């Protein structure tokens, strides 16, 4: 409740103004402002924050009815009490319609003024409270709307981040195209999605990935550039969103293989340096609804990131090929220094891959093994010829230098930016199952599996090759030695797989060698 009220009394009769002012100041704590006409009263309305107005119906320059309208236009919460000596039903209706809150009939008593003032100010308080509550409700609704929008934005950002993470993990073009199809199906809730690659030589689109899987289509389903929907999108380079194929021109609808009323689809071009290289096609939303601009937005993001990934993969593959060529040249340089070990890395790699396949290793592990197998001895580039090619036994110091080559090799790979797994395979290919190997003395399963595989293949090739200080052992002798050291130097599971590989590969061991091996092992 106000501690001091601001009240306006507007009346052209001085006695009425004075009397009402005195009455109001007697019954409440207030400051009464007076005006002798409507214009003067309106000036007070604009300059003083008023709580209530008492206005005579008849005043010069601006009468009470006009003043009511202007007061309400300025602030519709200010209650206006009409002062009149001649009340009538028509006057009551007209003043109420214009916004008057009550009447004060001349002559009036203190009680009349008190009752009227209390009633209109109470109504004003309720009106202000209602306005405040309404504003609060609107604010709450606005906050709720913002929360909903925020949740949508968070979900959208989460989806976009997931798309980036999925594409970031791709390591080959073939994997990328299927991943794009799978992501496209998920973000648009589509039952059928396909990707068609543009062959510039034939000017045809060739399907290379689809979901659900359409193996019978892959590499066979084609469309000429400019033909059908995907062909037109590839030709124009502009995405096409159709919410209802029935609304398209007949010639376009007839180009669809199967005309379906109400079908909705999106065809989106993928570009590199503004050149189309493929088209992503989405049809048949799971909920039966048509595709929307929101779906188009997600596909646009997917297309941009996929195109960037393609560029990066091409650049990576080019750099990798050059780098691998350089590394393999280094290995050839090492082997060229020592005619006894020529082709050693290739043979070790070939044998290691066969053992790993027998162990059931994954394609990714075979890829790692191929890389590490060729480079397992690259650290020997730092070993001097007088040690590497020495025809007599090595001193302890020279032996320590030789034993440093796995660490040197891992460091070379590390500095070139390769991942930890490649480094670890090279670093630990001379560790022993019983922990007596080098450089770190790892034991058992702590040694990477692929290092254990290379260890067996490396030992077999070393024993069956001539060296400056000894002649090569027979394959049977080498196999016997490896079996003898299974469980100490070598992982027995890897040795068992190695045995199976030698038996299964024709020409690896002769019948006499096999007999000799069997005898040696059983003995």
C-alpha positions in Angstrom: 0.0 0.0 0.0 1.3 3.5 -0.8 2.5 5.6 2.2 1.6 8.7 0.2 -0.9 8.9 -2.6 -0.8 11.3 -5.6 -4.3 12.3 -6.5 -5.6 14.7 -9.1 -8.8 16.8 -8.6 -9.9 18.5 -11.9 -12.9 20.8 -11.6 -13.6 24.3 -12.9 -15.4 25.2 -9.6 -12.9 26.4 -7.0 -15.2 25.4 -4.1 -15.4 21.8 -5.3 -11.6 21.5 -5.9 -10.9 23.0 -2.4 -13.5 20.9 -0.6 -12.5 17.6 -2.2 -8.8 18.4 -1.6 -9.4 19.0 2.1 -11.5 15.8 2.4 -8.9 13.6 0.7 -6.1 15.0 2.8 -8.2 14.4 5.9 -9.0 10.7 5.3 -5.6 9.6 3.8 -2.0 10.5 3.6 -1.8 12.0 0.1 -0.7 14.9 -2.1 -3.6 16.4 -4.0 -2.9 18.1 -7.3 -5.6 20.4 -8.7 -6.5 21.6 -12.2 -9.2 24.1 -13.3 -9.7 22.6 -16.8 -9.1 19.5 -18.8 -5.8 20.7 -20.5 -4.2 21.6 -17.2 -5.3 18.3 -15.8 -3.8 16.4 -18.7 -0.4 18.2 -18.2 -0.5 16.9 -14.6 -1.2 13.4 -15.8 1.9 13.5 -18.0 4.2 14.9 -15.3 3.0 13.3 -12.0 2.7 9.5 -11.3 -0.9 9.5 -10.2 -2.8 6.9 -8.2 -6.3 8.3 -8.8 -8.2 11.1 -10.6 -11.4 12.9 -9.7 -12.6 14.6 -12.9 -15.6 17.0 -13.4 -17.8 16.0 -16.3 -18.1 19.6 -17.6 -14.8 21.6 -17.9 -13.5 24.2 -20.3 -11.0 23.5 -23.1 -11.2 19.7 -22.5 -14.3 18.1 -20.9 -14.3 15.1 -18.6 -15.2 12.5 -21.2 -12.4 13.5 -23.5 -10.0 13.7 -20.6 -10.9 10.1 -19.5 -10.0 8.8 -22.9 -6.6 10.6 -23.0 -5.8 9.4 -19.4 -6.6 5.8 -20.4 -4.5 6.1 -23.5 -1.6 7.3 -21.3 -2.0 4.8 -18.5 -5.1 2.5 -18.3 -4.4 1.6 -14.7 -5.2 5.0 -13.3 -8.8 5.0 -11.9 -10.9 8.0 -12.9 -13.9 9.1 -10.8 -16.4 11.3 -12.5 -17.8 14.3 -10.5 -21.3 15.3 -11.6 -24.3 17.0 -10.2 -26.7 15.4 -12.7 -26.2 11.7 -12.9 -28.2 9.7 -15.5 -28.2 6.2 -17.0 -27.0 7.4 -20.3 -24.2 9.4 -18.7 -23.2 6.3 -16.6 -23.0 4.1 -19.7 -21.1 6.6 -21.7 -18.5 7.3 -19.0 -18.1 3.7 -18.2 -17.6 2.9 -21.8 -14.8 5.5 -22.0 -13.1 4.0 -18.9 -14.5 5.7 -15.8 -14.3 3.7 -12.6 -17.0 5.3 -10.5 -19.1 8.4 -9.8 -19.1 11.1 -7.1 -22.3 13.0 -7.0 -22.5 16.6 -5.9 -23.0 17.4 -3.1 -20.8 14.7 -1.5 -19.9 13.8 2.0 -16.7 12.6 3.6 -18.1 9.1 3.7 -19.0 9.2 0.0 -15.4 10.2 -0.9 -13.9 7.6 1.4 -16.0 4.7 0.0 -15.4 5.8 -3.5 -11.6 6.2 -3.1 -11.2 2.8 -1.3 -13.2 1.0 -4.0 -11.4 2.5 -7.0 -7.9 2.1 -5.5 -8.6 -1.4 -4.6 -9.7 -2.1 -8.1 -6.6 -0.5 -9.4 -4.4 -2.7 -7.1 -6.2 -5.8 -8.5 -5.8 -4.5 -12.0 -2.1 -3.9 -11.6 -1.6 -7.3 -9.9 -3.4 -9.0 -12.8 -1.3 -7.1 -15.3 1.8 -8.2 -13.4 0.7 -11.8 -13.2 -0.1 -11.8 -16.9 3.4 -10.4 -17.6 4.8 -13.1 -15.4 2.9 -15.8 -17.2 4.0 -14.5 -20.5 7.6 -14.4 -19.2 7.2 -17.9 -18.0 5.8 -19.0 -21.3 8.7 -17.2 -23.0 11.2 -19.0 -20.8 9.5 -22.3 -21.5 9.7 -21.6 -25.2 13.4 -20.7 -24.9 14.0 -23.9 -22.9 12.4 -26.0 -25.6 14.4 -24.1 -28.3 17.5 -24.6 -26.2 16.9 -28.3 -25.9 16.4 -28.6 -29.6 19.6 -26.7 -30.2 21.5 -28.9 -27.7 20.1 -32.0 -29.5 21.0 -30.6 -32.8 24.5 -29.7 -31.7 24.9 -33.2 -30.2 23.9 -34.8 -33.5 26.2 -32.6 -35.5 29.1 -33.4 -33.1 28.3 -37.1 -33.5 28.4 -36.7 -37.2 31.8 -35.0 -37.1 33.2 -37.7 -34.7 32.0 -40.5 -36.9 33.4 -39.0 -40.0 36.7 -38.2 -38.2 37.2 -41.9 -37.4 36.9 -43.0 -41.0 40.2 -44.3 -42.5 39.2 -45.1 -46.1 37.0 -43.9 -48.9 35.0 -47.1 -49.1 34.3 -46.9 -45.4 33.4 -43.2 -45.7 30.6 -43.8 -48.3 28.9 -46.4 -46.2 29.2 -44.3 -43.1 27.7 -41.3 -44.9 24.7 -43.5 -46.0 24.2 -44.8 -42.4 24.5 -41.3 -40.9 22.1 -39.9 -43.5 19.5 -42.6 -42.7 19.8 -41.9 -39.0 19.6 -38.1 -39.0 16.7 -38.0 -41.4 14.9 -41.1 -40.1 14.9 -42.6 -43.6 14.2 -46.2 -44.4 16.2 -46.1 -47.7 19.3 -44.1 -48.4 21.9 -44.6 -51.2 25.0 -42.9 -52.4 25.9 -42.7 -56.1 29.4 -41.7 -57.2 29.8 -39.7 -60.4 32.1 -41.3 -63.0 33.3 -38.3 -65.1 34.6 -40.5 -67.9 31.2 -42.1 -68.6 29.1 -39.2 -67.2 27.2 -41.7 -65.1 26.2 -42.0 -61.5 27.1 -45.5 -60.0 25.7 -46.7 -56.7 28.4 -47.7 -54.3 26.7 -47.7 -50.9 23.1 -48.1 -49.7 21.0 -48.9 -46.6 19.5 -51.3 -46.2 22.3 -53.2 -48.0 21.6 -53.6 -51.7 24.6 -55.8 -52.8 22.9 -56.6 -56.1 22.8 -52.8 -56.9 26.4 -51.9 -55.8 28.5 -51.1 -58.9 25.6 -52.0 -61.2 22.8 -49.5 -60.6 23.7 -46.5 -62.8 22.1 -43.3 -64.0 23.3 -41.0 -66.7 24.1 -37.4 -65.8 21.0 -35.3 -66.2 18.7 -38.4 -66.2 16.2 -39.2 -63.4 16.2 -37.2 -60.1 19.8 -38.0 -58.9 21.1 -37.4 -62.4 19.5 -34.0 -62.6 20.8 -33.0 -59.1 24.3 -34.1 -60.2 24.0 -32.1 -63.4 22.6 -28.9 -61.7 24.7 -29.2 -58.5 21.6 -28.1 -56.5 19.8 -30.2 -53.7 16.3 -31.2 -54.4 13.7 -31.5 -51.6 10.3 -32.9 -52.7 7.6 -33.1 -50.0 5.0 -34.5 -52.4 6.0 -36.0 -55.8 2.4 -35.7 -56.9 2.9 -31.9 -57.0 5.7 -32.2 -59.6 5.2 -31.8 -63.3 4.0 -35.1 -64.9 7.3 -35.6 -66.9 9.3 -35.5 -63.7 6.9 -37.8 -61.8 7.0 -40.2 -64.7 10.8 -40.4 -64.5 10.5 -42.2 -61.2 10.7 -45.9 -61.5 7.6 -46.4 -59.5 5.0 -43.5 -59.3 3.7 -43.1 -55.8 1.3 -40.4 -54.8 2.5 -38.5 -51.8 6.1 -39.8 -51.9 8.7 -37.5 -50.4 12.5 -37.6 -51.0 15.7 -35.6 -50.9 18.6 -35.8 -53.3 21.7 -33.9 -52.2 24.9 -33.3 -54.2 28.3 -33.8 -52.6 31.0 -31.5 -53.9 34.8 -31.0 -53.8 36.0 -27.5 -54.8 32.5 -26.8 -56.1 32.6 -29.9 -58.4 29.9 -32.6 -57.8 31.4 -36.0 -57.2 28.3 -37.8 -55.9 24.7 -37.7 -54.9 23.1 -38.8 -51.6 19.5 -40.0 -51.9 17.0 -40.3 -49.0 13.5 -41.7 -49.4 10.7 -43.0 -47.3 10.8 -41.5 -43.8 10.0 -44.0 -41.1 7.1 -42.0 -39.7 5.5 -41.5 -43.1 5.9 -37.7 -42.9 7.4 -35.6 -45.7 11.0 -34.4 -45.5 11.6 -30.9 -44.1 14.0 -28.0 -44.3 15.4 -29.4 -41.0 16.4 -32.7 -42.8 17.9 -30.6 -45.6 20.0 -28.7 -43.0 21.4 -31.9 -41.5 22.2 -33.3 -45.0 23.9 -30.1 -45.9 26.1 -30.4 -42.8 26.8 -34.0 -43.5 27.7 -33.3 -47.2 30.1 -30.6 -46.2 31.9 -32.7 -43.6 31.9 -35.8 -45.9 33.4 -33.7 -48.7 36.1 -32.3 -46.4 36.8 -35.9 -45.2 37.2 -37.1 -48.8 39.7 -34.3 -49.5 41.6 -35.1 -46.3 41.7 -38.8 -47.0 43.0 -38.2 -50.5 45.7 -35.9 -49.1 46.5 -38.3 -46.3 46.7 -41.3 -48.7 49.0 -39.3 -50.9 51.2 -38.2 -48.1 51.2 -41.7 -46.6 52.1 -43.3 -49.9 55.1 -41.0 -50.2 56.1 -41.5 -46.6 55.8 -45.3 -46.8 57.8 -45.2 -50.0 60.5 -43.3 -48.2 60.5 -45.6 -45.2 60.6 -48.7 -47.4 63.5 -47.2 -49.3 65.3 -46.8 -45.9 64.7 -50.5 -45.2 66.0 -51.5 -48.6 69.1 -49.3 -47.9 69.6 -51.2 -44.7 69.3 -54.6 -46.4 71.4 -53.5 -49.3 74.3 -52.9 -46.8 74.0 -56.6 -45.7 73.6 -59.0 -48.7 72.8 -61.8 -46.2 69.5 -60.1 -45.0 68.2 -58.9 -48.4 64.4 -59.3 -48.7 64.4 -60.2 -45.0 61.7 -57.6 -44.1 59.4 -58.7 -46.9 59.7 -62.4 -46.0 59.1 -61.7 -42.3 56.0 -59.6 -43.2 54.6 -62.3 -45.5 55.0 -65.0 -42.9 53.8 -62.8 -40.0 50.5 -62.0 -41.9 50.0 -65.7 -42.5 50.5 -66.5 -38.8 48.1 -63.6 -37.8 45.4 -64.9 -40.2 45.7 -68.3 -38.6 45.2 -66.7 -35.2 42.1 -65.0 -36.4 43.4 -61.4 -36.4 41.2 -58.6 -37.8 41.7 -56.8 -41.0 42.9 -53.7 -39.0 45.5 -55.9 -37.2 46.7 -57.3 -40.5 47.1 -53.8 -41.8 49.1 -52.8 -38.8 51.2 -55.9 -39.0 52.0 -55.3 -42.7 53.2 -51.8 -41.9 55.2 -52.8 -38.8 56.6 -56.0 -40.4 58.3 -54.1 -43.2 59.7 -51.6 -40.8 60.5 -53.8 -37.8 64.3 -53.4 -38.4 64.3 -49.8 -39.6 66.2 -48.9 -36.4 69.3 -50.6 -37.8 69.8 -47.6 -40.0 71.7 -46.2 -37.0 73.9 -49.2 -36.5 77.5 -48.9 -38.0 78.5 -51.3 -40.7 81.5 -52.6 -38.8 79.0 -53.9 -36.2 76.1 -54.8 -38.5 78.4 -56.8 -41.0 80.9 -58.2 -38.4 81.8 -61.8 -39.3 82.9 -62.7 -35.8 81.0 -62.7 -32.5 79.9 -59.3 -31.1 81.3 -57.8 -27.9 78.9 -56.9 -25.1 79.1 -53.2 -26.1 78.4 -54.0 -29.7 75.6 -56.3 -28.7 74.0 -53.5 -26.7 74.2 -51.3 -29.8 72.4 -53.9 -31.8 69.8 -54.4 -29.1 69.0 -50.6 -29.3 67.5 -50.9 -32.8 63.9 -51.7 -31.7 63.9 -48.5 -29.6 65.5 -46.5 -32.4 62.9 -47.8 -34.9 60.0 -47.0 -32.7 61.4 -43.4 -32.2 61.7 -43.0 -36.0 58.0 -43.9 -36.4 57.0 -41.7 -33.5 58.7 -38.6 -34.9 56.8 -39.2 -38.2 53.5 -39.0 -36.3 52.4 -42.6 -36.4 50.1 -44.0 -33.7 51.2 -45.7 -30.5 50.2 -49.2 -31.7 52.7 -49.1 -34.7 55.4 -47.9 -32.4 54.7 -50.6 -29.8 54.8 -53.4 -32.3 58.2 -52.4 -33.6 59.6 -51.6 -30.1 58.7 -55.0 -28.6 59.4 -57.5 -31.4 62.5 -58.8 -29.5 60.7 -59.3 -26.1 60.5 -62.8 -24.8 57.5 -64.6 -23.4 59.4 -65.3 -20.1 60.4 -61.6 -19.7 64.1 -62.1 -20.6 64.0 -60.2 -23.9 64.7 -56.6 -24.7 64.3 -53.6 -24.6 61.8 -53.4 -21.7 61.8 -57.0 -20.4 58.0 -57.3 -21.0 56.5 -60.7 -20.1 53.6 -62.8 -21.4 50.5 -61.0 -22.6 52.1 -57.6 -21.7 53.9 -58.0 -25.0 51.7 -56.8 -28.0 50.3 -59.9 -29.8 51.6 -58.6 -33.2 55.1 -58.2 -31.7 54.9 -61.8 -30.6 53.9 -62.8 -34.1 56.8 -60.9 -35.7 59.2 -62.4 -33.2 58.5 -65.9 -34.4 58.6 -65.0 -38.1 61.8 -62.9 -37.6 63.5 -65.7 -35.8 62.6 -68.3 -38.4 63.8 -66.2 -41.3 67.0 -65.2 -39.4 67.8 -68.9 -38.7 67.1 -70.0 -42.3 69.3 -67.2 -43.8 73.1 -67.2 -44.2 74.8 -64.8 -41.9 78.5 -63.5 -42.0 79.3 -65.6 -38.9 77.3 -68.8 -39.7 75.5 -70.8 -42.4 71.7 -71.0 -42.6 69.9 -73.7 -40.7 67.5 -75.9 -42.5 63.8 -75.0 -42.1 63.3 -78.2 -40.1 66.1 -77.2 -37.7 64.7 -73.7 -37.4 61.1 -75.0 -36.8 62.5 -77.4 -34.2 64.3 -74.7 -32.4 61.2 -72.4 -32.3 59.1 -75.2 -30.9 61.7 -76.0 -28.3 61.5 -72.3 -27.1 57.7 -72.1 -27.1 56.6 -70.9 -23.7 60.0 -69.3 -22.9 61.2 -67.2 -25.8 58.0 -67.4 -27.8 54.3 -67.4 -27.2 53.2 -71.0 -27.5 49.8 -70.0 -29.1 51.7 -68.1 -31.8 54.1 -71.1 -32.3 51.2 -73.4 -32.8 49.7 -71.1 -35.4 53.2 -70.9 -37.1 53.3 -74.8 -37.2 49.9 -74.9 -38.9 51.0 -72.2 -41.5 54.2 -74.2 -42.4 52.1 -77.4 -42.8 49.4 -75.7 -44.9 51.6 -73.8 -47.3 52.7 -76.1 -50.1 56.4 -76.4 -50.7 57.4 -74.8 -47.4 58.8 -78.0 -46.0 59.7 -81.2 -47.8 58.4 -84.5 -46.6 61.9 -85.3 -45.2 62.0 -82.0 -43.4 58.5 -82.6 -42.0 59.6 -86.0 -40.7 62.8 -84.5 -39.3 60.7 -81.7 -37.6 58.2 -84.2 -36.1 61.1 -86.3 -34.8 62.9 -83.3 -33.3 59.8 -81.9 -31.7 58.7 -85.3 -30.2 62.3 -85.9 -29.0 
